[in-house]
Amino acid sequence: MAGAFQYKPKFVDIRVRPPSSEEATQTDDVYALKPGERACDNPGCRAAATARAPKSRDMLNEHYWFCQPHAAEYNKQWNFFAGMSEGEVRQRQAQSAAGDRPTWQFKASKFSREAAAAAHGFGKGEGYSDPFSLFGGGQRPKPSPEAANARRIGKIERNALADLDLDEDADGPTIRARYIELVKRCHPDSNGGDRSAEHKLQRVIKAYQSLKKAKMA
């Protein structure tokens, strides 16, 4: 049949080349190390090392490299304090509490200059309070009557006394008497209805409340 379609498939060779003897040996070796891996340091082990362990307590920066099973076995047998006495163990533990770094006490030594100065003043009653003369230093001098009676007032109390036209040393009865006097003078019911002093009255009441809150009135 002239001009009839003829099927001509394009054949592609997909045959797989059999491995060579060397490649077959490498394939059968399941313990073959991959690039970048190192062998386990345990004698006779060909597995890849995945964990490290210190060689000794004196060489903590030098390590063995083991596979996981041999690392677990090494850790079971590892004893950091092996061969040390009980005193050496306690000393090592105390050093480890500070990160194996030297430490110093913050307080001065008993042979320091500060300690000598404190001991010199201790017998004289200097540098500390001994109101009952327990250490033989004598009682502290009593404050003067003026200092004992002196009050420490704040800005609010000082302004309140100024609104009442009083000095800072005014006592409670004086403050109450001046408050009553100013209320009568400034209140419209007591001064014949004069409202010109209402602002002063408000300041007087507020000042007395502040002094009363401060327990000065």
ZAMARGU-4260 file (C-alpha; in steps of 0.2 Angstrom, whole numbers, plus 5000, padded with zeros to 4 digits):
<rodrens>
0) 5000/5000/5000 | 5009/5015/4993 | 5010/5030/5005 | 5004/5020/5020 | 5009/5025/5037
5) 5024/5015/5043 | 5028/5015/5062 | 5046/5017/5066 | 5049/5018/5085 | 5064/5027/5091
10) 5072/5015/5103 | 5081/5021/5118 | 5094/5010/5127 | 5089/5010/5145 | 5100/4995/5150
15) 5109/4998/5167 | 5128/4995/5167 | 5132/4981/5180 | 5143/4988/5194 | 5161/4984/5194
20) 5169/4973/5207 | 5176/4988/5217 | 5159/4996/5217 | 5150/4981/5223 | 5162/4979/5237
25) 5159/4997/5243 | 5140/4994/5241 | 5141/4979/5253 | 5151/4988/5266 | 5137/4996/5277
30) 5150/5004/5288 | 5159/5014/5275 | 5162/5032/5281 | 5154/5046/5271 | 5164/5061/5266
35) 5167/5072/5282 | 5164/5057/5294 | 5177/5050/5306 | 5178/5033/5313 | 5174/5028/5331
40) 5190/5028/5342 | 5184/5012/5351 | 5196/4999/5345 | 5189/4988/5331 | 5174/4999/5328
45) 5171/5005/5310 | 5155/5015/5314 | 5155/5034/5312 | 5159/5044/5327 | 5144/5055/5333
50) 5148/5059/5351 | 5164/5065/5360 | 5170/5062/5378 | 5184/5070/5388 | 5199/5059/5390
55) 5202/5063/5408 | 5198/5076/5421 | 5215/5084/5418 | 5212/5085/5400 | 5194/5091/5398
60) 5198/5100/5381 | 5204/5084/5373 | 5191/5071/5368 | 5188/5054/5361 | 5176/5052/5347
65) 5164/5037/5349 | 5148/5031/5340 | 5133/5032/5350 | 5134/5014/5358 | 5152/5016/5363
70) 5149/5034/5370 | 5135/5027/5381 | 5147/5013/5387 | 5161/5025/5390 | 5149/5037/5400
75) 5144/5023/5412 | 5162/5019/5416 | 5167/5038/5418 | 5170/5044/5436 | 5176/5062/5437
80) 5181/5060/5455 | 5190/5043/5453 | 5206/5042/5464 | 5202/5058/5474 | 5200/5058/5493
85) 5184/5065/5501 | 5193/5082/5505 | 5199/5084/5487 | 5181/5080/5481 | 5174/5094/5492
90) 5187/5106/5487 | 5184/5102/5469 | 5165/5104/5471 | 5168/5121/5480 | 5179/5127/5465
95) 5166/5121/5452 | 5152/5131/5461 | 5162/5147/5456 | 5165/5141/5439 | 5183/5135/5443
100) 5188/5153/5444 | 5198/5162/5459 | 5186/5171/5471 | 5190/5184/5485 | 5180/5190/5500
105) 5172/5207/5499 | 5176/5211/5518 | 5193/5217/5523 | 5205/5205/5531 | 5208/5206/5550
110) 5225/5212/5546 | 5220/5226/5535 | 5221/5245/5538 | 5202/5246/5539 | 5201/5232/5552
115) 5214/5240/5563 | 5206/5257/5562 | 5189/5250/5567 | 5197/5240/5582 | 5205/5256/5588
120) 5189/5265/5588 | 5179/5251/5595 | 5186/5253/5613 | 5182/5272/5612 | 5164/5270/5607
125) 5168/5277/5590 | 5160/5271/5574 | 5145/5263/5581 | 5129/5267/5592 | 5130/5260/5610
130) 5115/5269/5620 | 5116/5256/5634 | 5135/5256/5636 | 5135/5238/5632 | 5153/5239/5625
135) 5160/5252/5637 | 5160/5266/5625 | 5148/5277/5635 | 5131/5283/5631 | 5128/5294/5616
140) 5126/5312/5620 | 5108/5317/5622 | 5101/5330/5610 | 5098/5347/5616 | 5080/5352/5620
145) 5079/5363/5605 | 5085/5349/5593 | 5072/5337/5602 | 5058/5349/5599 | 5063/5354/5582
150) 5051/5348/5569 | 5054/5343/5551 | 5040/5350/5541 | 5037/5348/5522 | 5033/5361/5509
155) 5014/5358/5511 | 5014/5360/5530 | 5025/5376/5528 | 5013/5384/5516 | 4998/5379/5527
160) 5006/5388/5542 | 5009/5403/5530 | 4990/5403/5525 | 4986/5404/5544 | 4998/5418/5547
165) 5008/5407/5559 | 5027/5403/5561 | 5034/5386/5558 | 5036/5383/5577 | 5017/5385/5581
170) 5010/5371/5591 | 4993/5362/5590 | 4983/5374/5602 | 4989/5389/5593 | 4985/5382/5576
175) 4967/5378/5581 | 4964/5395/5589 | 4970/5404/5574 | 4959/5393/5563 | 4944/5397/5573
180) 4948/5415/5573 | 4951/5416/5554 | 4935/5406/5550 | 4925/5419/5561 | 4933/5433/5552
185) 4931/5427/5534 | 4914/5417/5535 | 4899/5427/5528 | 4888/5421/5542 | 4900/5429/5555
190) 4906/5445/5546 | 4889/5452/5542 | 4887/5444/5525 | 4904/5451/5518 | 4909/5438/5504
195) 4925/5447/5499 | 4935/5435/5510 | 4928/5419/5503 | 4944/5415/5494 | 4954/5417/5510
200) 4941/5406/5519 | 4944/5392/5507 | 4963/5393/5509 | 4961/5393/5528 | 4950/5378/5528
205) 4962/5368/5516 | 4977/5373/5526 | 4969/5367/5543 | 4965/5351/5535 | 4983/5348/5529
210) 4990/5352/5546 | 4977/5340/5554 | 4982/5326/5542 | 5000/5329/5547 | 4995/5328/5565
215) 5001/5345/5569 | 4984/5352/5574
</rodrens>
